[in-house]
Amino acid sequence: MDAKHKLIREYAVTTASTHDSQCFEEILDHRNSSKDVYADSAYRSEESDQLLKDLELNNKTHYRSYRNKPLSEHKQQINKARSTIRVRVEHIFGFMQNSMGGKQIRSIGIARARLQLGIRNLTYNLCRYGQLLRIAEAV
C-alpha cells in the first residue's frame, strides 16, 4: 500500500494454509520510490533479511520477542516508531472489516478468491480515491 495516500498497490492471494510470510517477495513493489519496507514481526527471518539486503531495501520489520526473552527498551522504541507507518496499513483492514463486510471470503478455488479480493481491493481504492478528492476540495 501507498503510505501517503493509503491506496492498495500490490496484493497476493493464497490459501488459508499458507503463512503470510511465504509470499513476502511477491508483494514487494519494485516500482515504489521508497526503499523502506515495513512489516510486522511475522515477516522477520534470515531469508527475508537477506532478500531485502540483496534488493538494497531498508528493512523496517518489527522486532519480535520470544518466551522468557523480552525486547530491550531500545528495540521497543524502534517498534513504536515503525508502528506509526504500519498503522496506515491497519486502517485499510479496519475499513474493509467495518464498511465492506469483513476481510474473509468464502469461495471454491483460488481463482475465484483472487477475483473476489481483487474486486474488493478495487472497491476500497475507489472509496479512498473519492475521499482524497473530497479532502483536496476542502483545502
N, C-alpha and C positions, 0 to 999 in steps of 0.2 A: 504494500500500500504506500501511497504517497503521504509522507508525514505532514507536509504543508497543507494539502487540500483534503486529506482523508478520502482519497479515491482508491479503489482496488485496482492494482496494476497487473498483478500476476496471482494465480491460484493453482492449486493442484488438488485433484480428487483421487482419493484412494479408498480401498475397502476399510471397513471398521477394524479389521485385524492388523492393519499397517500402522505402525507408530509414526507420528508426525515427523520425527527427525529423519526418517528414511527417505523423505523427498526434499531434504534441505537444499540440495544443489538445484533441483528442478524449479524451486520458487525464487531463486536469486535472479534479480533483474539486472542484466548486464548493461542495459541502456540507462540505468539510473545514474544521475550525475553525482550523487553522494557515494563515497567509498565506505560509509559506516553501515554495518549490518547489526541490527538489534534483534535479539531473540530471547526467549525465556530459557531457563536452565536445562530444560529437556533437550535442547539442541547442543549443549556443551559436551564435546567429546574430542578426543585427539584427532579423529578423522575430520571433523568439521573445522577444528582449529587449523589443521594443515591445509584444507581446501581453501579457507579464507586467506591464508598466508600465500598460497600459490596464485590465487586470483588478485593478490595485492589489495585486499579489502581489510578494513579495520573491524576487528572482532569486538562487538559490544554486547556479547551474550552474557546474560546474568550468571553470576557465580552461584553454585549450589552448596548447600550444607549437607552433611551426612550425619547419620546417627552417632551420637557422642563426639561429634566434631563440628561445632557451630562455626559460622563465618566470623572472621575477625571484624572488628569495628570498621576498619578501612574498607573491606570488601562490602560490608553492609551499606556504607555510604556510596560506594560505586554503584551498587544495585539500585539504590534510591534515586540517584541521578539518572540512571538509564531508564528507570520507570517513567520518568516524565515524558520520554519519547514513546515508550511502549504503550502508555495509557491511550494514546490516539488510536492504536490498533484495536484495543479492547472496546473503544467506543463503537466501532463497526459491528463487533459481535453483539454488543448491547442493543444497538439499533435493530439488528436482524432478529434478536430474541424478542424484543418488546414490540416492534412495529411490523415485522414481516412474518410472524408465525413461528419463530424459532430457527435454530441452526440445523436441526436434524431433518433428514429427508428419508422417505421410505420408497425404495424402488427395487425393481428386479433388474440387475445388470449394471455394470459400471458406466456404460454408455448413457443410459437414462439418468443416472446420478450426475454425471458430468453436465448433461444438458440442463437438468433442474438447477444445479448450483450455478452454472453459467448464466442462466436467466435471472436467478436471484441476485447474483453479483451485478449484473447489468442494471437491474431494477434499483438496487442500492445506489449505484453510481449516478443514475438519473435523478433519484431523490436528492442525493448530495449535490449534484450539479444545480438543481433548482434552488437549493438552499444557498449555494455560493452566489448565484445570480441575485437572490434577494438581499444578501449581505452586501454585494457590490453596489446595488441600487441605493441602499440605505446610507452608504458612505459618501 
